[in-house]
């Protein structure tokens, strides 16, 4: 039942054009591409970090400081993991967000 779920192509049925970054498929082997699709490989890199400091200066009253840092990039598929992280991800600029929150409880119950 599930024997025809995918098709394995022979070497003469599939061609990859690096300049176009596209695969061409010739199913009927007539020399003309029957269809094409772009190379599905990618290397998506993302780093997110949060630092939260909380101080309860009296019962029910708190002071928060939050720092969030993030960066996103697409890496080079030819690089190994460590060079890709250091050059493509951490070599890029970061987005920094700072948040300060202050709560105070005025009445005790």
Backbone as a ProteinNet text record, in pm:
[ID]
protein_1_A
[PRIMARY]
XXXXXXXXXXXXXXXXXXXXXXXXXXXXXXXXXXXXXXXXXXXXXXXXXXXXXXXXXXXXXXXXXXXXXXXXXXXXXXXXXXXXXXXXXXXXXXXXXXXXXXXXXXXXX
[TERTIARY]
82.2	0	86.9	192.2	276.4	406.2	410.9	535.2	564.5	465.4	485.6	473.2	520.9	510.2	611.8	723.7	825.1	895.6	961.3	1030.4	1179.8	1260.4	1405.1	1446	1516.8	1557.8	1698.5	1722.4	1855	1939.8	2070.5	2162.2	2125.9	2076.5	2044.7	1905.4	1830.8	1698.3	1698.4	1801.8	1804.4	1933.3	1918.4	2032.8	2021.9	2134.7	2136.8	2219.3	2160	2228.9	2267	2397.6	2442.2	2417.5	2430.5	2407.8	2265.4	2170.3	2028.7	1983.8	2068.3	2035	1903.9	1892.7	1767.9	1794.8	1705.9	1707.5	1613	1656.2	1573.1	1550.5	1425.3	1387.6	1339.1	1396.5	1355.5	1305	1176.8	1120.9	1117.3	1082.9	1066.9	1194.5	1305.4	1436.8	1437	1361.5	1359.5	1456.2	1529.7	1626.1	1572.3	1441.2	1380	1334.8	1358.5	1317	1164.9	1109.5	964.1	918.2	999.1	970.8	1099.5	1091.4	1208.7	1166.1	1261	1235.8	1366.6	1353.4	1471.6	1529.5	1656.4	1726.3	1663.1	1612.1	1543.3	1635.9	1766.4	1857.7	1874.1	1878.6	1901.8	1963.4	2018.5	2079.8	2030.9	1928.1	1866.8	1926.3	1981.9	2047	1971.8	1951.3	1881.7	1934.7	1953.9	1998.1	1908.7	1856.6	1774.5	1818.4	1829.5	1873.2	1793.5	1757.8	1685.4	1757.1	1764.1	1816.9	1712.9	1667.7	1564.7	1619	1615.9	1652	1525.9	1498.1	1377.7	1418.4	1366	1394.5	1262.5	1229.8	1110.8	1157.1	1145.4	1201.1	1113.4	986.8	901.6	788.9	726.1	625.8	518	501	400.2	447.9	566.8	620.3	749.2	758	871.1	928.7	1054.3	1125.8	1190.2	1160.2	1213.2	1300	1409.3	1488.9	1504.9	1467.2	1473.2	1557.4	1648.6	1730.1	1712.5	1671.9	1655.2	1748.3	1821.5	1912.9	1884.2	1876	1846.8	1910.8	1934.3	1982.3	1936.7	1915	1869.6	1943.6	1982.5	2054.6	2045.8	2081.7	2096.6	2245.1	2287.4	2428.4	2465.3	2594	2649.3	2646.3	2587.6	2577	2711.9	2810.3	2941.5	3025.7	2989.3	3067.8	3029.5	3124.6	3096.3	3022	2975.5	2888.9	2954.3	3072	3134.5	3167.6	3230.7	3252.5	3122	3020.3	2891.9	2831	2839.4	2784.8	2863.3	2996.1	3076.5	3074.6	3074	3079.7	2941.1	2851	2721.1	2618.3	2628.3	2528.8	2581.7	2689.5	2740.5	2821.6	2855.6	2923.8	2827.7	2698.7	2595.1	2555.2	2477.6	2433.8	2321.5	2309.9	2210	2100.1	1981.1	1870.9	1867.1	1873.6	1871.4	1745.2	1676.8	1556.4	1572.8	1548.3	1554.8	1416	1379.8	1249.4	1268.7	1203.1	1204.9	1060.1	1031.3	895.2	902.1	812.2	809.6	666.7	647.4	515.4	527.4	424	425	288.4	290.5	167	147.2	38.9	15	-52.6	-141.7	-217.5	-193.1	-182.3	-170.3	-307.6	-331.2	-459.6	-438.5
-119	0	125.9	126	244.5	232.3	145.4	125.1	238	314.4	421.2	559.9	576.1	705.9	806.4	761.8	853.8	791.3	876.5	833.8	859.4	757.6	774.5	798.4	909.4	943.2	892.5	855.3	813.2	937.7	918.6	1029.8	1109.9	1043.5	1114.3	1178.1	1163.6	1224.3	1353.7	1379.1	1497.3	1574.9	1708.1	1795.5	1915.2	1953.2	2069.6	2179.7	2297.4	2415	2503.8	2511.9	2590.2	2738.9	2788.1	2930.3	2972	2887	2914.7	2857.3	2772.5	2704.7	2626.9	2555.5	2489.4	2347.2	2255.5	2119.1	2109.8	2040.3	2015.7	1865.6	1825.5	1684.9	1652.5	1547	1497.3	1354.4	1340.9	1208.6	1116	1170.2	1084.3	1070.2	1128.5	1116.6	1160.7	1267.3	1319	1435.9	1473	1582	1716.4	1727.9	1852.4	1833.2	1935	1927.1	1928.9	1832	1825.9	1921.7	1939.1	2038.6	2070.1	2172	2220	2268.4	2272.4	2329	2381.5	2484.7	2546	2453.3	2470	2390.2	2414.7	2310	2330.1	2342.2	2333.4	2340	2484.3	2502.1	2633.2	2614.5	2721.2	2718.9	2843	2826.6	2936.3	2939.1	3052.8	3066.7	3169.3	3136.1	3228.6	3210.9	3323.9	3321.8	3416	3366.9	3449.3	3423.8	3531.6	3519.4	3616.8	3572.7	3656.8	3653.8	3769.2	3779.6	3855	3793.7	3854.5	3866	3987.7	4012	4056.3	3991.7	4022.3	4047	4155.5	4188.8	4220.7	4145.6	4173.8	4255.6	4387.2	4476	4485.3	4449.4	4427.8	4335.8	4263	4163.8	4223.3	4161.1	4205.7	4313.7	4368.8	4474.6	4425.4	4442.8	4385.9	4486.3	4461.6	4540	4440.7	4454	4365.1	4444.1	4383.4	4433.5	4315.9	4336.7	4230.6	4279.3	4194.4	4223.3	4107.7	4138.6	4039.3	4075.1	3975.4	3995.7	3888.2	3929.5	3831.6	3873.3	3773.3	3795.5	3678.5	3706	3605.5	3627.7	3518.2	3529.6	3396.7	3398.1	3276.1	3249.6	3127.1	3092.7	3026.4	3012.3	2947.1	2795.9	2722.8	2577.3	2507.2	2571.7	2509.1	2515.5	2603.2	2618.5	2512.8	2478.9	2390.7	2470.6	2402.7	2464.9	2582.9	2564.1	2671	2794.9	2782	2902.5	2968.7	2888.6	2945.9	3027	2975.6	3049.2	3176.9	3167.5	3284.6	3391.8	3353.5	3452.4	3496.6	3400.9	3433.7	3477.7	3426.3	3461.4	3565.7	3535.4	3627.7	3741.8	3733.6	3843.6	3952	3924.8	4019.6	4106.9	4209.9	4297.4	4230.2	4269.7	4213.5	4315.4	4265.4	4348.8	4336.6	4449.6	4451.4	4522.3	4461.4	4519.9	4518.8	4634.6	4646.5	4682.2	4621.5	4645.3	4660	4759.2	4778.9	4781.7	4702.6	4696.5	4714.1	4796.4	4828.4	4809.5	4728.1	4713	4746.5	4810.1	4848.1	4816.9	4747.9	4716.8	4824.4	4900.1	5013.3	4973.8	4876.9	4840.9	4695.3	4669.6	4532.3	4482.3	4356.3	4298.2	4190.9
0	0	0	80.9	92.5	12.5	-84.8	-159.4	-257.5	-299	-397.6	-335.7	-214.1	-147.4	-198.5	-251.8	-301.5	-420.5	-496.3	-617.7	-601.8	-622.9	-625.9	-770.6	-795.1	-930.8	-957.8	-1080.7	-1124.9	-1151	-1165.6	-1189	-1313.9	-1417.8	-1541.7	-1539.8	-1431	-1420.3	-1339.7	-1263.9	-1178.2	-1203.5	-1208.3	-1232.3	-1139.4	-1077.6	-989.2	-1052.8	-1068.4	-1121.7	-1003.4	-973.2	-857.7	-876.2	-998.1	-1022.9	-991.9	-1025.3	-997.8	-863.9	-802.6	-677.6	-692.3	-805.6	-842.3	-890.4	-852.5	-903.4	-1022.8	-1127.8	-1245.4	-1255.9	-1278.9	-1285.5	-1426.5	-1485.4	-1617.1	-1598.3	-1566.9	-1535.8	-1656.7	-1772.7	-1890.3	-1973.4	-1926	-1990.1	-2136.5	-2167.5	-2304.3	-2323.2	-2218.6	-2228.6	-2184.2	-2165.8	-2118	-1973.9	-1892.5	-1752.3	-1743.5	-1673.2	-1655.3	-1546.2	-1444.1	-1340.9	-1266.4	-1183.8	-1110.7	-973.1	-882.1	-749.8	-693.6	-610.9	-549.7	-443.7	-419.1	-318.9	-181.5	-116.4	11.6	132.3	113.1	226.9	274.9	405.8	464.4	602.2	654.7	787	860.9	940.8	1015	1154.8	1193	1323.1	1406.8	1533.3	1622	1763.7	1831.9	1971	2050.2	2161.9	2250.7	2394.3	2469	2607.4	2693.5	2812.3	2908	3042	3103.8	3239.2	3321	3429.7	3514.2	3655.9	3708.4	3847.7	3920.9	4033.1	4110.3	4254.5	4308.1	4447.4	4516.3	4619.2	4698.5	4818.3	4805.5	4907.6	5031.8	5021.5	5138.1	5094.4	5184.1	5143.6	5053	4936.5	4840.4	4745.7	4765.6	4679.8	4614.8	4482.5	4408.7	4309.5	4276.9	4177	4079.6	3949.8	3846.6	3749.6	3705.9	3594.4	3498.3	3372.1	3271.7	3154.4	3109.5	2991.4	2894.4	2772.6	2667.1	2552.7	2504.9	2392.8	2288.6	2161	2056.3	1925	1841.7	1705.9	1619.6	1492.1	1396.3	1265.2	1201	1074.7	1000.2	874	796	778.9	808	801.4	670.3	650.2	532.1	553.4	460.3	473.4	466.5	407.5	391.4	519	612.4	735.3	837.7	922	1034.8	1142	1245.3	1345	1416.7	1473.1	1551.9	1468.2	1350.5	1269.9	1225.7	1199	1159.2	1272.8	1394.7	1509.3	1536.1	1537.1	1572.7	1464.8	1338.2	1230.2	1183.4	1162.4	1104.4	1208.1	1329.4	1431.1	1528.2	1597.1	1698.5	1638.5	1511.2	1444.4	1399.8	1408.6	1367.9	1487	1461.6	1570.7	1650.5	1776	1866.1	1891.7	1918.2	1965.1	2116.7	2185.5	2331.6	2378.8	2473.4	2531.5	2682.9	2744.3	2889.7	2942.1	3053.1	3113.5	3263.8	3319.5	3464.3	3510.8	3612	3665.1	3816.4	3865.7	4007.8	4056.8	4158.7	4220.7	4368.6	4419.6	4560.7	4620.3	4730.5	4801.7	4907.9	4893.6	4983	5113.7	5106.5	5226.5	5261.4	5389.1	5436.9	5477.3	5449.1	5490.7	5592.8
[MASK]
+++++++++++++++++++++++++++++++++++++++++++++++++++++++++++++++++++++++++++++++++++++++++++++++++++++++++++++

